[in-house]
């Protein structure tokens, strides 16, 4: 087998490998990336709302969780909207 034939065979093998990779279903890395991104987009507003609400509740006299609960619910709504926009954009 000449060097030219070996080069053509290796090139054809590489092309087949690249085409198979393009047709491959979602990999674990892709699932982890998008799942992690959507998870962060959903969780960060909830946690931020909880911390902000707890701080606001600590400013008032007595025991109150009014701000905490309200901002957690707002964080859930905002997180769901963020995740929806991200998935809609990636379609």
C-alpha positions in Angstrom: 0.0 0.0 0.0 1.4 3.3 -1.0 1.6 6.4 1.1 -1.1 8.0 -1.1 -3.5 5.1 -0.6 -2.9 5.1 3.2 -3.5 8.9 3.3 -6.8 8.5 1.4 -7.9 5.7 3.6 -7.0 7.6 6.8 -8.8 10.7 5.6 -11.9 8.7 4.6 -11.9 7.1 8.1 -11.6 10.5 9.8 -14.5 11.9 7.6 -16.7 9.0 8.6 -15.9 9.5 12.2 -16.7 13.2 12.1 -20.0 12.6 10.3 -21.0 10.0 12.9 -20.1 12.4 15.7 -22.4 15.1 14.1 -25.3 12.6 13.9 -24.8 11.4 17.5 -27.5 12.1 20.0 -27.0 14.4 22.9 -24.0 13.4 25.0 -23.7 13.5 28.8 -21.6 16.6 28.5 -24.3 18.4 26.6 -27.0 17.2 29.0 -24.9 18.3 32.0 -24.1 21.7 30.5 -27.7 22.6 29.6 -29.2 20.9 32.7 -26.7 22.8 34.9 -27.4 26.1 33.2 -31.1 25.7 33.5 -30.8 24.7 37.1 -28.7 27.7 37.9 -31.1 30.0 36.1 -33.9 28.6 38.2 -32.2 28.3 41.6 -30.2 31.6 41.8 -33.3 33.9 41.9 -34.9 31.7 44.6 -31.9 31.7 46.8 -31.4 35.5 46.2 -35.0 36.1 47.1 -34.6 34.1 50.3 -31.6 35.9 51.5 -33.0 39.4 50.6 -36.3 38.5 52.3 -34.6 37.2 55.4 -32.6 40.4 55.6 -35.7 42.6 55.2 -37.5 40.5 57.8 -34.6 41.0 60.3 -35.1 44.8 60.0 -38.6 44.6 61.5 -39.4 44.0 65.2 -40.6 40.6 66.2 -40.7 37.4 64.2 -41.8 37.8 60.6 -41.3 35.8 57.4 -43.5 37.9 55.3 -40.7 39.2 53.0 -38.9 35.9 52.9 -41.9 33.9 51.7 -43.0 36.7 49.2 -39.5 36.9 47.7 -39.1 33.2 47.5 -42.3 32.9 45.5 -41.2 35.8 43.3 -37.8 34.0 42.8 -39.7 30.8 41.7 -41.6 32.8 39.1 -38.5 34.7 37.9 -36.5 31.5 37.8 -39.1 29.6 35.8 -39.3 32.5 33.4 -35.5 32.6 33.0 -35.4 28.8 32.3 -38.2 29.2 29.8 -36.5 32.0 27.9 -33.2 30.0 27.9 -34.8 26.9 26.5 -36.8 28.9 24.0 -33.7 30.6 22.8 -31.8 27.3 22.4 -34.5 25.7 20.2 
